[in-house]
Amino acid sequence: MLRYAKYSMEHRPLCQSCTRNLSAVNYKRDGVTHYRTRCSGCIRKNRKLTPQKPTWVLAGYKKKPHCEKCGFKAKYKEQLSVYYVDGNLKNNALLNLRTVCANCQIAIVKEGLGWTQGDLVPDF
């Protein structure tokens, strides 16, 4: 731990995979050090990053099995996305979130409703 003593935690981030060690140095340019997202141990062991959950999941919202705009019943959950009605991605109120299908996504953009698509993460 002594070798890390010269680095302060506010300058060198923690590894996003194990969250114990400091991130590895990627390169230095113009006196600025750029860091990787994982530590050297996780890179050597090929540990993957843990996927971040979207904010609407953390707020307790669950995708509906149908589109709330047209009523389309999806066969696959990837056909549906979560949209923010007021366009504010930080407003995770349940009344502000809507599940819409891929076809209605295009209609929302064309109609200019001002809805904004939520965080995009793979569905597992």
Helices and strands as residue ranges (DSSP letters): G 2-4, E 25-29, E 32-35, H 40-44, H 55-58, G 77-79, E 80-84, G 94-96, E 97-101, H 102-111, E 116-117
